[in-house]
Structure formats: C-alpha cells, structure tokens
Amino acid sequence: MPQHSVTRTRLRNGLTVVLKTVHTAPIASFWIWYRVGSRHECTGRTGSSHWVEHMQFKGTDAFPADTVERAISRVGGVWNAMTWIDWTAYFETMPADQIELALQLEADRMINSRFTEQDVQSERTVITSERHGSENQPIFLLSEEVQAAAFRVHPYHHEVLGDQVDIETMTRGDLYAHYRAHYAPNNAIVVAVGDFKATQMLKRIRALFGAIPKRDEPRIFLRPEPTQRGERRVQLEGEGQTAYLQVAYVAPAATDPDFFPMIVLDSILAGASSFNLFGGGISNKTCRLYRALVLTELAAGFSGNLAATVDPYLYSITCAVRSDSTLEQVEAALDEEMDRAMATPPTEEELGKAKKQARAMFAYSAESVSNLGFWYGFAEILDEYKWFTNYLDRLDAVTTADVHRVSQKVLVDSNRTVGHYIPAAAA
C-alpha cells in the first residue's frame, strides 16, 4: 500500500476531517461517517439508524433523489451507504474533478433531509420486505437468536434491521428525532481520499460544512453488559434441509490490546476475517477448522467472523452440518479444536502463516480509494485513523504467547453462546 500524506483536523463545529491524497488515478472518494448505529438505539426504536439511512436517499429540496442519481451516474460515479452496529456511513466515488457534487450533497443532507410522511410509509414497506427476506435465511435467524442471548443488556442485543414490531410502530417523528439527534457535525467524520490538493479540499469542506451548527451531544442508550457467568444455549427449528451450528465467543473490542492477538488466532482457526465491507475474502482451506470440520466430512462448510467494534462483541464460528452428520458431532469436533488452542501455543511456523494471511486480507481491502475511504473513517469510529496506519506493525508484534494467552481468555465455554438450527424435516 503506497504511503501518501494524511491531513487530520477538526472544525470549530466539531466535525473531524481526514484527507488522504492518492495521485495514482484521477479519482476521489468522499465519505461521511456518523457515530450512530444499532448500538445507539433504545427498546422500541430498534432499526431506526438503518431506516434513517434509507431516508437520506429520498432527497432534499436542493438535491431531489432522482437528479442526484442521474448526475452521479452520468459522470461514471457510484454512491451508496451502509449501517452497522457502531456507525452509519455514506460515500461517493467519482472522477476527481466532479467530487464537488459529493461535498455539496452530504453537507445538505446533514441538515435538510425532508422525511415526508409518504416517504416514511414507503420505506416502512421496503424495510419490512428486507426483514422478511432475511428471515428466509436460517443463518440470519440463528445469528439473531445467538446475538440476543449473548447480549442480555447491551444494545448489541438486536440486529441492525431492528425488531419487526418496531418497524411496524415507529413514526415519522421517531425517525426524524433520531436523525436530528445524531446527524450533526460534532458527531460526524468526513474522509476524502484521492487525486486532489489537501489545502483546496479542506477549504471546500470548511466552506460547505463549517457553518453547520454543532448540536448537543446525543443521549446515548448504552448499558454495559454484565459478565457472563456460564455457557448459554439456544435452539431454533425452521424451514430447510440443513442444520446449522453457531458458536459465538465474547471477543475484545478493537482498542483492546488483546484484539490483534485475536486477529491472529482467528486466522489460525478459521482463516482471516475482513473488517472492510468492500474487502472480499481469501481461501480458508489451510486453517485448523477446515481440516477438522470439512475434510473430515462433518460439515459442508463453515465460516469464522471477527468484528472490529467499539465495545466487546462476538467472535463467531458458523457451520453447515452435512446430512450424514449431526449437530453434536460437529460441535464435538469444534470443541476439540478450541481445547487444542487453549492447551498449546501455535508453532512459530503456524504463527507466521497466520500473520501472512491476515496481512494479505488487509492488503486486498486497501487497494482502491473507496477502500481507503472506508478504512480511514472506520478507524476514526473505533479510535483514530492511526488504528489503520499502525495495523500491520501491531499485527507483526503478536507472539505465540500472546495468541495462547488470548485463546485461554476467549475460548472458554463460560464465555460463549451456542446455537443450534434444526431444519423442519429433522424436527
């Protein structure tokens, strides 16, 4: 990854600005991140962050939705948004000489989104359909149940989509209040990456965003999760022919010193996870769990997922059970590998291979200006942009002793939630 200059500043209204110049192609990517996701939603308002994201594409008086879509497409640009548990982000990637449109659009919809009653009702239908579509997937149902059991108090308890009852009952006023509380410059991060002069870009950002008044800090609905006192188990029955096992361990937050050893442990066990939603993936056929679960023909497939989060979240292993195997057999094989990880440190050779895979995943996810725009904003949500720029150094510093210590801390039964999905035929 080429090194280029980075500028970080904060405007008087509290807006954080991160600029990274990359002159390899005449392209720029502009991002705005808000510190609001499903983690910031109270009971009765779950799914509001995701719904507000949808509403931001309904346009403003100055930028009607259809005209923006056409203007961006006409110059070969792309735009989109995403909501997750800790954040909501919007981006436009365009020819560098057209990026002014992105700046104007995002400054305007920070304060001028309309939220008409008609648009709210229209999106209620869309989000309900999205929720119902997800419920057709056994892994979504199982993950939602496991997540809810793993977090009894903390708002990581619920899915980003929200609970169906809240989707049905939230009002236009509820959504608009959520927007006004969280969409403020002092709760936002602007990131621009690409072919521009940093001084000129900062001047335009100041001109467009600097006059937007800061607001009171939003009241955050956040209750710390009590220490888990034993293994938790859930069981679902549903449609389909395939049984699934999911085992989720409470894992360190991204700023915890144990997080980078956890990255290496994940790479050893399940193959490296990608933290960038644009990052793609690489083969996990050299990891321990592939050999223990797939090559033994117990599982048809499996995946591991480690997330970089503001608060401690979950490290999960999800397995599709073969029709000639049982959930109990797959779980026993998984347990054997977890016991092995806790009993014995990895070899230096295994450590080196795991780090190499994690570095490769990181490199694949930082190749384009859009990818870099994601990383710089994401790192600011977690800590600050240097979380990203120091990533490889911190990964390289991990030792076999670090991995062993973290495995003994994280992989114990009392730190996990186990979920079984039993298909209707078997039930």
LOKEKOL-373347 format. One record per residue (C-alpha): x, y, z. Coordinates in Angstrom, 2 decimals. Layout:
BEGIN
(node (X Y Z))
...
This chain:
BEGIN
(node (0.00 0.00 0.00))
(node (1.65 3.27 -1.08))
(node (2.17 5.87 1.59))
(node (0.81 9.31 0.90))
(node (0.25 12.35 3.08))
(node (-2.63 12.39 5.55))
(node (-4.20 15.53 6.99))
(node (-6.44 15.36 10.06))
(node (-8.17 18.35 11.56))
(node (-11.29 19.32 13.46))
(node (-13.50 22.24 12.53))
(node (-14.86 24.63 15.15))
(node (-18.26 22.93 14.99))
(node (-16.64 19.61 15.97))
(node (-16.51 17.96 12.53))
(node (-13.50 15.65 12.19))
(node (-11.85 15.83 8.75))
(node (-9.36 13.25 7.41))
(node (-7.80 13.83 3.99))
(node (-5.51 11.44 2.16))
(node (-4.03 12.33 -1.20))
(node (-3.55 9.49 -3.71))
(node (-2.47 10.65 -7.18))
(node (-2.32 7.29 -8.95))
(node (-5.58 7.92 -10.87))
(node (-7.89 10.94 -11.38))
(node (-10.46 9.59 -8.92))
(node (-11.66 10.72 -5.50))
(node (-13.84 9.10 -2.86))
(node (-15.75 11.20 -0.36))
(node (-17.18 9.66 2.83))
(node (-19.17 10.92 5.76))
(node (-19.46 8.78 8.87))
(node (-21.89 9.28 11.74))
(node (-21.33 7.79 15.16))
(node (-24.73 6.13 15.19))
(node (-25.75 2.54 14.59))
(node (-27.90 -0.12 16.19))
(node (-25.73 0.24 19.33))
(node (-27.35 3.66 19.88))
(node (-30.99 2.53 19.72))
(node (-33.29 2.02 22.67))
(node (-36.04 -0.56 23.01))
(node (-38.96 0.42 20.81))
(node (-36.72 2.22 18.32))
(node (-34.58 -0.66 17.07))
(node (-33.75 -0.37 13.38))
(node (-34.07 3.43 13.39))
(node (-30.45 4.03 12.29))
(node (-30.88 1.78 9.25))
(node (-34.23 3.37 8.43))
(node (-32.77 6.89 8.65))
(node (-30.06 5.78 6.22))
(node (-32.80 4.83 3.74))
(node (-34.49 8.21 4.23))
(node (-31.29 10.04 3.31))
(node (-31.76 8.81 -0.26))
(node (-35.20 10.42 -0.54))
(node (-33.57 13.73 -1.38))
(node (-33.70 17.33 -0.18))
(node (-35.21 20.43 -1.70))
(node (-31.84 21.30 -3.24))
(node (-30.96 17.74 -4.27))
(node (-34.02 15.69 -5.32))
(node (-33.16 11.99 -5.28))
(node (-33.62 11.30 -8.98))
(node (-31.47 14.24 -10.08))
(node (-28.57 13.21 -7.82))
(node (-28.71 9.63 -9.08))
(node (-28.56 10.80 -12.69))
(node (-25.81 13.34 -12.05))
(node (-23.53 10.81 -10.34))
(node (-24.20 8.08 -12.91))
(node (-23.65 10.47 -15.82))
(node (-20.00 11.03 -14.85))
(node (-19.37 7.35 -14.08))
(node (-19.55 7.71 -10.30))
(node (-21.06 5.46 -7.66))
(node (-22.72 6.27 -4.35))
(node (-24.10 4.18 -1.53))
(node (-24.42 3.89 2.23))
(node (-24.31 1.30 4.97))
(node (-25.41 0.98 8.58))
(node (-23.84 -1.24 11.18))
(node (-23.88 -1.65 14.94))
(node (-21.47 1.24 15.67))
(node (-21.87 3.59 12.69))
(node (-23.63 4.79 9.57))
(node (-21.59 5.81 6.51))
(node (-22.28 7.40 3.13))
(node (-19.89 7.66 0.20))
(node (-19.49 8.86 -3.37))
(node (-16.60 7.78 -5.59))
(node (-16.28 9.88 -8.73))
(node (-13.84 11.47 -11.15))
(node (-11.78 13.85 -9.03))
(node (-12.91 16.92 -10.96))
(node (-16.56 16.08 -10.17))
(node (-16.24 15.38 -6.42))
(node (-17.64 18.83 -5.54))
(node (-21.12 17.37 -6.07))
(node (-20.49 14.84 -3.28))
(node (-19.43 17.56 -0.85))
(node (-22.48 19.69 -1.60))
(node (-24.84 16.71 -1.34))
(node (-23.56 15.46 2.02))
(node (-23.45 18.92 3.58))
(node (-27.03 19.50 2.51))
(node (-28.48 16.22 3.70))
(node (-26.74 16.51 7.06))
(node (-29.41 19.10 7.94))
(node (-32.05 19.31 5.19))
(node (-33.43 15.82 4.64))
(node (-37.22 16.03 4.33))
(node (-38.67 12.87 5.92))
(node (-42.11 13.29 4.36))
(node (-44.86 11.08 5.75))
(node (-45.30 9.49 2.32))
(node (-41.61 8.59 2.09))
(node (-41.61 7.19 5.61))
(node (-44.51 4.87 4.82))
(node (-42.91 3.83 1.54))
(node (-39.68 2.87 3.28))
(node (-41.58 1.04 6.02))
(node (-42.73 -1.34 3.29))
(node (-39.22 -1.67 1.87))
(node (-37.61 -2.38 5.24))
(node (-40.35 -4.84 6.19))
(node (-39.63 -6.72 2.96))
(node (-35.91 -6.63 3.74))
(node (-36.59 -8.04 7.18))
(node (-38.85 -10.79 5.81))
(node (-36.27 -11.67 3.17))
(node (-33.61 -12.08 5.85))
(node (-35.95 -14.28 7.88))
(node (-35.99 -16.74 4.98))
(node (-32.34 -17.45 5.69))
(node (-31.68 -19.91 8.53))
(node (-28.28 -18.38 9.29))
(node (-29.86 -14.94 9.85))
(node (-32.44 -16.42 12.22))
(node (-29.79 -18.36 14.12))
(node (-27.38 -15.41 14.32))
(node (-30.14 -13.11 15.58))
(node (-31.07 -15.59 18.30))
(node (-27.44 -16.14 19.33))
(node (-26.73 -12.39 19.39))
(node (-29.80 -11.72 21.53))
(node (-28.75 -14.42 24.00))
(node (-25.13 -13.26 24.12))
(node (-26.13 -9.66 24.96))
(node (-28.85 -9.52 27.57))
(node (-28.35 -5.83 28.50))
(node (-26.03 -4.11 25.99))
(node (-27.74 -2.75 22.83))
(node (-25.61 -5.04 20.68))
(node (-28.53 -7.29 21.64))
(node (-30.51 -6.59 18.44))
(node (-29.86 -6.83 14.72))
(node (-29.22 -3.71 12.61))
(node (-32.52 -4.27 10.80))
(node (-34.37 -3.94 14.09))
(node (-37.27 -5.90 15.51))
(node (-40.36 -6.30 13.35))
(node (-42.64 -4.78 15.98))
(node (-40.54 -1.59 15.98))
(node (-40.54 -1.40 12.18))
(node (-44.32 -1.58 12.31))
(node (-44.84 1.03 15.02))
(node (-42.14 3.71 14.60))
(node (-43.47 7.06 13.44))
(node (-42.14 9.79 11.21))
(node (-41.50 11.81 14.37))
(node (-39.42 9.00 15.90))
(node (-37.22 8.74 12.82))
(node (-36.79 12.48 12.39))
(node (-35.85 12.88 16.05))
(node (-33.20 10.16 15.62))
(node (-31.85 11.98 12.55))
(node (-31.74 15.37 14.27))
(node (-30.08 13.94 17.38))
(node (-27.25 12.12 15.61))
(node (-26.68 13.85 12.26))
(node (-24.59 16.75 13.48))
(node (-21.05 17.88 12.61))
(node (-19.76 17.14 16.10))
(node (-20.99 13.54 15.71))
(node (-19.53 13.07 12.23))
(node (-16.29 12.31 10.40))
(node (-15.57 13.46 6.85))
(node (-12.99 11.49 4.85))
(node (-11.73 12.30 1.37))
(node (-9.22 10.10 -0.45))
(node (-7.92 10.60 -3.95))
(node (-6.46 12.92 -6.54))
(node (-6.80 16.40 -5.07))
(node (-4.82 19.04 -3.22))
(node (-5.45 18.75 0.50))
(node (-5.48 22.52 1.05))
(node (-8.15 23.04 -1.60))
(node (-10.25 20.12 -0.37))
(node (-10.11 21.36 3.21))
(node (-11.10 24.85 2.06))
(node (-14.22 23.48 0.33))
(node (-15.13 21.32 3.32))
(node (-14.83 24.34 5.61))
(node (-17.00 26.40 3.27))
(node (-19.76 23.78 3.00))
(node (-19.73 22.15 6.43))
(node (-18.18 24.79 8.67))
(node (-21.34 26.88 9.01))
(node (-23.49 23.94 10.13))
(node (-24.03 24.47 13.86))
(node (-22.92 21.85 16.34))
(node (-25.61 20.29 18.48))
(node (-25.82 18.95 21.99))
(node (-24.12 15.60 22.33))
(node (-26.75 12.91 21.65))
(node (-28.04 11.00 24.64))
(node (-26.65 7.52 24.16))
(node (-28.68 4.49 25.20))
(node (-25.79 2.34 26.36))
(node (-25.81 -0.16 29.20))
(node (-22.66 -2.20 29.87))
(node (-23.13 -5.94 29.54))
(node (-22.69 -7.84 32.84))
(node (-20.01 -10.51 32.99))
(node (-21.28 -13.77 31.53))
(node (-21.46 -16.45 34.22))
(node (-21.70 -19.56 32.10))
(node (-22.34 -21.00 28.68))
(node (-25.63 -20.02 27.06))
(node (-27.56 -22.15 24.56))
(node (-30.36 -21.51 22.11))
(node (-32.17 -23.84 19.75))
(node (-34.33 -22.96 16.75))
(node (-36.49 -25.04 14.48))
(node (-37.33 -23.82 10.99))
(node (-37.64 -24.48 7.31))
(node (-34.95 -26.05 5.15))
(node (-32.97 -29.24 4.89))
(node (-29.70 -28.18 6.54))
(node (-28.81 -27.99 10.23))
(node (-26.51 -25.18 11.37))
(node (-24.26 -24.71 14.37))
(node (-23.12 -21.29 15.54))
(node (-20.76 -20.78 18.46))
(node (-20.12 -17.16 19.47))
(node (-17.49 -16.08 21.98))
(node (-17.39 -12.61 23.56))
(node (-14.32 -11.05 21.94))
(node (-12.16 -7.97 22.68))
(node (-13.08 -4.52 21.39))
(node (-10.88 -3.08 18.63))
(node (-8.93 -0.85 21.03))
(node (-8.21 -3.66 23.49))
(node (-4.55 -4.79 23.48))
(node (-5.85 -8.34 23.02))
(node (-7.56 -7.53 19.71))
(node (-4.52 -8.05 17.46))
(node (-3.65 -11.41 19.01))
(node (-7.32 -12.23 18.41))
(node (-6.85 -11.42 14.71))
(node (-4.03 -13.94 14.51))
(node (-6.00 -16.55 16.48))
(node (-8.90 -16.12 14.06))
(node (-6.54 -16.60 11.12))
(node (-5.17 -19.82 12.66))
(node (-8.58 -21.26 13.47))
(node (-10.87 -20.13 10.66))
(node (-8.92 -18.05 8.15))
(node (-8.54 -14.28 8.41))
(node (-11.65 -12.10 8.68))
(node (-12.03 -8.93 6.64))
(node (-13.06 -5.81 8.55))
(node (-13.64 -3.81 5.37))
(node (-17.10 -4.35 3.86))
(node (-15.50 -3.95 0.41))
(node (-12.63 -6.26 1.25))
(node (-13.67 -9.60 -0.18))
(node (-12.16 -12.79 1.13))
(node (-9.45 -15.37 0.64))
(node (-9.42 -19.15 0.96))
(node (-9.66 -20.66 4.45))
(node (-8.61 -24.15 3.32))
(node (-5.33 -24.08 5.24))
(node (-6.84 -23.29 8.66))
(node (-7.41 -25.71 11.52))
(node (-11.19 -25.76 11.41))
(node (-11.31 -26.54 7.70))
(node (-9.23 -29.63 8.35))
(node (-11.25 -30.60 11.42))
(node (-14.75 -29.96 10.06))
(node (-14.76 -30.03 6.26))
(node (-12.01 -32.51 5.33))
(node (-13.49 -34.95 7.85))
(node (-16.84 -34.56 6.04))
(node (-18.66 -33.47 9.18))
(node (-19.57 -30.01 7.84))
(node (-20.41 -28.95 4.30))
(node (-18.81 -25.61 5.04))
(node (-18.06 -23.13 7.79))
(node (-17.09 -19.51 8.34))
(node (-15.43 -17.54 11.09))
(node (-16.19 -13.92 11.80))
(node (-14.23 -11.50 13.96))
(node (-15.53 -7.92 14.02))
(node (-13.69 -4.72 14.95))
(node (-16.08 -2.90 17.27))
(node (-16.26 -0.06 19.79))
(node (-17.33 -2.36 22.63))
(node (-16.62 -6.08 23.12))
(node (-18.63 -8.02 20.54))
(node (-18.62 -11.61 19.24))
(node (-16.21 -13.97 17.55))
(node (-18.44 -16.50 15.84))
(node (-17.98 -19.80 14.06))
(node (-20.89 -20.91 11.86))
(node (-21.09 -24.43 10.40))
(node (-23.42 -26.06 7.86))
(node (-23.88 -29.65 9.04))
(node (-23.78 -32.39 6.41))
(node (-26.91 -34.52 6.12))
(node (-24.97 -37.62 7.23))
(node (-23.58 -35.86 10.31))
(node (-25.20 -34.46 13.45))
(node (-25.02 -31.15 15.23))
(node (-23.50 -32.93 18.21))
(node (-20.69 -34.43 16.11))
(node (-19.80 -31.08 14.58))
(node (-19.88 -29.36 17.94))
(node (-17.64 -32.03 19.47))
(node (-15.09 -31.61 16.66))
(node (-15.18 -27.84 17.08))
(node (-14.73 -28.16 20.84))
(node (-11.70 -30.37 20.30))
(node (-10.01 -27.67 18.23))
(node (-10.85 -24.99 20.78))
(node (-9.42 -27.13 23.57))
(node (-6.27 -27.65 21.50))
(node (-5.87 -23.89 21.00))
(node (-6.19 -23.30 24.75))
(node (-3.83 -26.14 25.67))
(node (-0.88 -25.42 23.37))
(node (0.57 -22.27 21.78))
(node (0.77 -22.25 17.99))
(node (4.12 -23.03 16.41))
(node (6.25 -20.21 15.03))
(node (5.59 -21.57 11.54))
(node (1.84 -21.51 12.10))
(node (2.05 -18.01 13.57))
(node (3.96 -16.77 10.53))
(node (1.46 -18.31 8.11))
(node (-1.49 -16.83 10.02))
(node (0.07 -13.36 10.01))
(node (0.78 -13.66 6.27))
(node (-2.85 -14.49 5.60))
(node (-4.09 -11.63 7.78))
(node (-1.72 -9.22 6.02))
(node (-2.98 -10.40 2.64))
(node (-6.59 -9.84 3.68))
(node (-5.67 -6.36 4.87))
(node (-3.86 -5.56 1.61))
(node (-6.79 -6.71 -0.53))
(node (-9.10 -4.44 1.44))
(node (-6.97 -1.31 0.99))
(node (-6.36 -1.26 -2.75))
(node (-8.71 1.46 -4.01))
(node (-9.63 4.99 -2.97))
(node (-13.06 3.69 -1.91))
(node (-11.45 1.03 0.26))
(node (-9.13 3.57 1.83))
(node (-12.04 5.93 2.43))
(node (-13.74 3.13 4.31))
(node (-10.64 2.33 6.38))
(node (-9.87 5.88 7.45))
(node (-13.42 6.61 8.56))
(node (-13.84 3.20 10.19))
(node (-10.61 3.66 12.15))
(node (-11.82 7.07 13.37))
(node (-15.04 5.47 14.62))
(node (-13.03 2.90 16.56))
(node (-10.24 5.19 17.76))
(node (-8.45 7.42 15.24))
(node (-7.03 6.92 11.74))
(node (-3.70 5.65 13.11))
(node (-5.51 2.47 14.18))
(node (-5.45 1.74 10.44))
(node (-1.97 3.04 9.59))
(node (-0.42 1.13 12.52))
(node (-2.34 -2.05 11.75))
(node (0.48 -4.06 10.17))
(node (3.04 -3.09 12.81))
(node (0.72 -4.18 15.60))
(node (-0.07 -7.40 13.76))
(node (3.63 -8.17 13.30))
(node (4.27 -7.63 17.03))
(node (1.96 -10.51 18.05))
(node (3.78 -13.51 19.56))
(node (2.80 -17.13 20.05))
(node (2.49 -16.40 23.76))
(node (0.03 -13.57 23.01))
(node (-2.13 -15.87 20.91))
(node (-2.08 -18.60 23.55))
(node (-2.97 -16.17 26.34))
(node (-5.90 -14.72 24.40))
(node (-7.18 -18.17 23.38))
(node (-7.29 -19.18 27.05))
(node (-9.20 -16.00 27.85))
(node (-11.71 -16.02 24.96))
(node (-12.36 -19.65 24.01))
(node (-13.59 -20.92 27.37))
(node (-17.11 -22.39 27.47))
(node (-18.31 -19.86 30.03))
(node (-17.60 -17.06 27.51))
(node (-19.74 -18.40 24.70))
(node (-23.26 -18.79 23.36))
(node (-24.06 -21.93 21.34))
(node (-26.89 -22.01 18.82))
(node (-28.46 -24.98 17.00))
(node (-30.70 -24.60 13.96))
(node (-32.74 -27.75 13.37))
(node (-34.46 -27.99 9.98))
(node (-38.15 -28.85 9.85))
(node (-37.53 -32.30 8.41))
(node (-35.26 -33.27 11.30))
(node (-37.51 -31.62 13.87))
